[in-house]
Amino acid sequence: MKVLKLSLLLFLGFSSTTLFANEQESDLNDYISQYKQQAFEYDYTKNSVEGAKLRDSWIAPLQLNYSFSRSKPYEEEQQNESAAIKLDQPIFQSGGIYYGIKFAEANRRYSDFSVDVAKRKMIKDAVALLMQIKQSELKEQKQHLLIKNSEINLAQKKEEYLSGKLDSGFLDNAIIQRNIVIQTLYDLQSAKEKLITQFHSLSDLDYKKATIPHLEFISAKQFLGNNIVLKQKAAEIEKNRYAKDVRVAKYLPRLNLTAGYNWSKSSGQQIYAGGTLFDSSNELHYYDYGFRVNIPLDINTFRDIESAKVDYLKSKVLKEDKKRQLKALFEQVMHNIKNFNQKIKLSDENKKLYKKLLRDTKELYAAGYKTQYDVDTLQNSLKIQDIDTKIYAISKQLELLNLYEMYVNGGE
């Protein structure tokens, strides 16, 4: 699809900010609460720590042992001490060490992208709720105008009924219509309160003072090229590729360096020999070193490797499938925006019509052919069309928000 160059302009009676290509993540963070921001920061920190731990997992621990014991089988108390330092360090794993480090780095990137996706989803939800609240306020304004028109209609029907021009059925219908639009207002107010509650569960901002972002149109190329979900999928592919290599290396020859230092000391050691009691206390220390080769032979070797390979191939397929879904989402959003543009166009046409009718009605009212009721009704209807335009504009922004949830400006 060609890039849509049309700017989406909002004139809603409140200020708005614009998300440009150099959008700062900190600006988006402001829409969610401090506690939720801190929770995400802890997730990133944990990913970093777990990644470092996994990266260095090939480094074998240094085993330190010490023991001490006392006993008295004979006249003198016996005491034994021993200490040892042992090392069994892999130095060659047929590429397993290298791929293990690469896997750890890829796994950390994938985990960070997973946190990014969750964070962007929460930010999107908060911004969407704020937009819906602003939209609800406009709908309330519209509903108040509809109530005014229904009251004007009721007053007209009452006068006509009392003068004998209409029967009671028309008056009854006017009362019913007035009650319906008033009940609708109550429903709108209840729905807005629910939105406010949901917004406050995600954000520390005061919805009355908070500004909503103005989202610019983006092309399909921009959306897919800077898509955080696709970046997550790409990181998963890389992670699974190195996981497959690590799995292969697990069944190849491995070489370990072994080394150790041992020390022991005993005192009060007594033994009987030839009817005589001898002292056998001593102190001993020595070192050892060498190497150990391991070649695992497992009946499930090829099955295990094939399983890792399947995970890798599946992740590539899932990325392409996700890309296809995102293309469909983009087309759907563009289609919905096109429909809202048509509604805005219709509202603009209606505004022109109402302006002309209002101008003519005012002239007829001045000449005594129309009433103040007619003038007021048309003025309210004109205002309703103007509010409809603003409501549709926010609806377009809500559609674009479905894209911006996954779109990272600058590809960061």
ZIPE-V368299 format. One record per residue. N is the residue number from 0. PHI is phi in whole degrees, 0 to 359 (none if undefined). Layout:
BEGIN
n=N phi=PHI
n=N phi=PHI
END
This chain:
BEGIN
n=0 phi=none
n=1 phi=293
n=2 phi=295
n=3 phi=276
n=4 phi=267
n=5 phi=292
n=6 phi=278
n=7 phi=265
n=8 phi=259
n=9 phi=243
n=10 phi=233
n=11 phi=247
n=12 phi=83
n=13 phi=219
n=14 phi=285
n=15 phi=215
n=16 phi=253
n=17 phi=244
n=18 phi=266
n=19 phi=262
n=20 phi=294
n=21 phi=259
n=22 phi=307
n=23 phi=261
n=24 phi=299
n=25 phi=297
n=26 phi=296
n=27 phi=289
n=28 phi=300
n=29 phi=298
n=30 phi=279
n=31 phi=247
n=32 phi=293
n=33 phi=299
n=34 phi=297
n=35 phi=290
n=36 phi=299
n=37 phi=297
n=38 phi=298
n=39 phi=294
n=40 phi=298
n=41 phi=295
n=42 phi=297
n=43 phi=297
n=44 phi=297
n=45 phi=298
n=46 phi=301
n=47 phi=295
n=48 phi=293
n=49 phi=295
n=50 phi=295
n=51 phi=295
n=52 phi=295
n=53 phi=291
n=54 phi=298
n=55 phi=262
n=56 phi=293
n=57 phi=285
n=58 phi=282
n=59 phi=288
n=60 phi=289
n=61 phi=272
n=62 phi=273
n=63 phi=247
n=64 phi=233
n=65 phi=213
n=66 phi=221
n=67 phi=215
n=68 phi=210
n=69 phi=228
n=70 phi=204
n=71 phi=218
n=72 phi=283
n=73 phi=236
n=74 phi=293
n=75 phi=257
n=76 phi=290
n=77 phi=258
n=78 phi=225
n=79 phi=232
n=80 phi=228
n=81 phi=209
n=82 phi=215
n=83 phi=207
n=84 phi=239
n=85 phi=237
n=86 phi=228
n=87 phi=226
n=88 phi=257
n=89 phi=295
n=90 phi=240
n=91 phi=207
n=92 phi=226
n=93 phi=55
n=94 phi=91
n=95 phi=297
n=96 phi=294
n=97 phi=298
n=98 phi=292
n=99 phi=295
n=100 phi=294
n=101 phi=296
n=102 phi=297
n=103 phi=299
n=104 phi=294
n=105 phi=293
n=106 phi=295
n=107 phi=295
n=108 phi=298
n=109 phi=297
n=110 phi=296
n=111 phi=296
n=112 phi=295
n=113 phi=297
n=114 phi=292
n=115 phi=303
n=116 phi=297
n=117 phi=296
n=118 phi=293
n=119 phi=296
n=120 phi=298
n=121 phi=293
n=122 phi=298
n=123 phi=300
n=124 phi=298
n=125 phi=294
n=126 phi=294
n=127 phi=298
n=128 phi=296
n=129 phi=296
n=130 phi=297
n=131 phi=292
n=132 phi=295
n=133 phi=299
n=134 phi=293
n=135 phi=296
n=136 phi=297
n=137 phi=293
n=138 phi=295
n=139 phi=296
n=140 phi=301
n=141 phi=298
n=142 phi=294
n=143 phi=299
n=144 phi=292
n=145 phi=296
n=146 phi=296
n=147 phi=300
n=148 phi=295
n=149 phi=293
n=150 phi=291
n=151 phi=296
n=152 phi=298
n=153 phi=297
n=154 phi=297
n=155 phi=297
n=156 phi=295
n=157 phi=295
n=158 phi=296
n=159 phi=292
n=160 phi=293
n=161 phi=293
n=162 phi=274
n=163 phi=86
n=164 phi=278
n=165 phi=230
n=166 phi=273
n=167 phi=294
n=168 phi=299
n=169 phi=294
n=170 phi=294
n=171 phi=297
n=172 phi=297
n=173 phi=295
n=174 phi=294
n=175 phi=297
n=176 phi=297
n=177 phi=296
n=178 phi=296
n=179 phi=297
n=180 phi=290
n=181 phi=290
n=182 phi=297
n=183 phi=297
n=184 phi=299
n=185 phi=299
n=186 phi=296
n=187 phi=297
n=188 phi=293
n=189 phi=295
n=190 phi=296
n=191 phi=295
n=192 phi=297
n=193 phi=295
n=194 phi=297
n=195 phi=297
n=196 phi=299
n=197 phi=296
n=198 phi=296
n=199 phi=291
n=200 phi=286
n=201 phi=251
n=202 phi=228
n=203 phi=270
n=204 phi=288
n=205 phi=276
n=206 phi=299
n=207 phi=288
n=208 phi=256
n=209 phi=292
n=210 phi=261
n=211 phi=257
n=212 phi=287
n=213 phi=259
n=214 phi=262
n=215 phi=275
n=216 phi=293
n=217 phi=232
n=218 phi=275
n=219 phi=298
n=220 phi=296
n=221 phi=295
n=222 phi=298
n=223 phi=280
n=224 phi=286
n=225 phi=242
n=226 phi=264
n=227 phi=292
n=228 phi=290
n=229 phi=292
n=230 phi=295
n=231 phi=296
n=232 phi=296
n=233 phi=295
n=234 phi=294
n=235 phi=294
n=236 phi=299
n=237 phi=298
n=238 phi=298
n=239 phi=291
n=240 phi=294
n=241 phi=290
n=242 phi=297
n=243 phi=295
n=244 phi=295
n=245 phi=296
n=246 phi=296
n=247 phi=296
n=248 phi=296
n=249 phi=296
n=250 phi=255
n=251 phi=255
n=252 phi=301
n=253 phi=230
n=254 phi=237
n=255 phi=241
n=256 phi=268
n=257 phi=244
n=258 phi=202
n=259 phi=193
n=260 phi=227
n=261 phi=235
n=262 phi=217
n=263 phi=215
n=264 phi=213
n=265 phi=228
n=266 phi=221
n=267 phi=74
n=268 phi=282
n=269 phi=231
n=270 phi=224
n=271 phi=265
n=272 phi=217
n=273 phi=64
n=274 phi=80
n=275 phi=245
n=276 phi=268
n=277 phi=246
n=278 phi=268
n=279 phi=248
n=280 phi=298
n=281 phi=202
n=282 phi=224
n=283 phi=222
n=284 phi=214
n=285 phi=200
n=286 phi=238
n=287 phi=213
n=288 phi=203
n=289 phi=173
n=290 phi=215
n=291 phi=224
n=292 phi=251
n=293 phi=230
n=294 phi=235
n=295 phi=287
n=296 phi=239
n=297 phi=234
n=298 phi=295
n=299 phi=263
n=300 phi=305
n=301 phi=290
n=302 phi=293
n=303 phi=295
n=304 phi=295
n=305 phi=296
n=306 phi=298
n=307 phi=294
n=308 phi=295
n=309 phi=297
n=310 phi=301
n=311 phi=295
n=312 phi=294
n=313 phi=296
n=314 phi=296
n=315 phi=291
n=316 phi=295
n=317 phi=296
n=318 phi=294
n=319 phi=295
n=320 phi=295
n=321 phi=296
n=322 phi=299
n=323 phi=297
n=324 phi=297
n=325 phi=292
n=326 phi=298
n=327 phi=296
n=328 phi=299
n=329 phi=300
n=330 phi=296
n=331 phi=294
n=332 phi=298
n=333 phi=297
n=334 phi=295
n=335 phi=296
n=336 phi=296
n=337 phi=300
n=338 phi=296
n=339 phi=294
n=340 phi=298
n=341 phi=293
n=342 phi=294
n=343 phi=297
n=344 phi=299
n=345 phi=295
n=346 phi=297
n=347 phi=296
n=348 phi=295
n=349 phi=296
n=350 phi=298
n=351 phi=298
n=352 phi=295
n=353 phi=295
n=354 phi=298
n=355 phi=292
n=356 phi=297
n=357 phi=295
n=358 phi=297
n=359 phi=292
n=360 phi=293
n=361 phi=297
n=362 phi=293
n=363 phi=290
n=364 phi=294
n=365 phi=295
n=366 phi=272
n=367 phi=91
n=368 phi=265
n=369 phi=231
n=370 phi=258
n=371 phi=295
n=372 phi=303
n=373 phi=297
n=374 phi=296
n=375 phi=297
n=376 phi=299
n=377 phi=292
n=378 phi=298
n=379 phi=295
n=380 phi=297
n=381 phi=295
n=382 phi=296
n=383 phi=298
n=384 phi=297
n=385 phi=294
n=386 phi=293
n=387 phi=303
n=388 phi=301
n=389 phi=291
n=390 phi=296
n=391 phi=295
n=392 phi=297
n=393 phi=292
n=394 phi=299
n=395 phi=295
n=396 phi=296
n=397 phi=296
n=398 phi=294
n=399 phi=296
n=400 phi=298
n=401 phi=297
n=402 phi=276
n=403 phi=294
n=404 phi=303
n=405 phi=249
n=406 phi=267
n=407 phi=247
n=408 phi=299
n=409 phi=77
n=410 phi=75
n=411 phi=281
END
